[in-house]
Amino acid sequence: MVWAVERHSRCSTLVGAAHFFPRHFRSDLRRLIGAARIVLLEGPLDEAATRKVLAAGRGAGGLTIYQGAKETIHARLGIYSAPLDVHRILRDLVFGRQDEWLEQELRALKPWAAFFGLWTRYREREGWVHKLDLDAAQIAAKLGKEVRYLETIEEQIAALEAVPVERFARFLAAGDWSGYNDGYRLHYLAGDLEQLTATAAMFPTYCEPVIGTRDTVLAERMAPALEAGGACVVVGVAHIPGVLAQLRQRGFTLAQLPAYS
């Protein structure tokens, strides 16, 4: 999921990032970032940005999407999926029931924050613990590269706030969680952007507030660095089709690169 971007004989690379994945691509990222003069990331990933996301996610409504899909969520997260043996009963007596912990946590969250709290738990439980964009940020810092962000954390939070609540509720209750992950992994590793995009369309945040207008903004903001050449740009892979279309309109030549590993 890497493209060579060229205009006026000045070359850069564009990376479509998997925000979560069951394997890492650090050696490829070191190669790409090491060759760049500047690195552009979709948004900040530092502690201050994380605190802002956590603060913005506090509110109400998260319990509603949980209650509408409680049985499915419990099955996916492994809550009480095993028989109630003596060890589990003792843990419940000492620490409280797992479903009560979860309900208390989600009660204090907005729907989008509650959804990502649940989805992150599920993906980590399935081994999806690697974050390509975070690895890129850390590698760029270690290599001493100049890093710029295409969006502010406030802009990214605003996009999440605008996603219709029913999209989160529908995916939790009726979405094919494992099927979505399997398709995403398969198409990402194959470099099949068309099929990956079709799979991504199932996800709650694949809608206008997150995809579409933001693609145009990302392309506009990365264009000057691409014009200068020597840039390595890392954005979420769901934005890549829209960004590629915008860059073509601006006269850039684009070529998908073969996988290194």
C-alpha positions, 0 to 999 in steps of 0.5 A: 500500500505504497505509491510513488508520487512524482511531478517535475521529476521530484519524487515522494512516497505515499503510504496507506496506513492500517491504523490496526493490523496483526503484523508490523511493517517497521523495516519497510517504514524505516526504508521509506522514512530513512530516504525522505527529507520530511515526513507528513502524518495524518494527525498528531499521535502524542500524549497531548493529542491522546488526552484531548481525544479522551476528554472529547469522548467523555459524555453520554450515549455510549450505553445506548449502542452497547445495550442494543448489541449486548449479546453480540458484544459479549460474544465477541469480547469473550465475556462469560463465553466460558462456563462459570467455574469456581475461579471465575465466580471468585474473581467476580466476588472480588473484582465485580462482574465483567459486564458491570465494569463495561457498562459503567465505563460506557455509561460515561462515553459518547457513542463514537468513543464507546464504539472505539473502546469496544472495537479496540478491545476486540482487535487487540484480543484478536492480535491486531496490536500493531499501529502503522501510523504510530510506528511511522511517527516513532521511526521518524523521531528516532531518525531525526526527520522533520515531521508535520501533521496534515490535520489537527487533533481537533479536526479529527475529533470533529469528524468523529463527532459527526458520524451518525450514531446509528452507524456505530449501533448497526455495526455492533449489532449486526456487523460481521466483525471477524469477516471484516477483519479477515477481508481487511487483512487479506486485501491490505497484504495483497495491495488490492486497494479496490477490494480493501475499499469495498471492505472498508465501506462496511465500517461505521466511520466510512462515511462523508464526515470522515471520508470524502471532504477530508480526502480533499483537505489531506491532498491539498495540505500534502501537495506543497511537500510533494511538489518539493519532493523527498516527502514520505506521507502516511495517511489512513488507507481508507483515504487513499482512493480520494487522495490519489484522485485529487493528486492526479487532478493536480498533475502528479504521476502515481505508481503503486510500488510492489511489496518489500516484505 
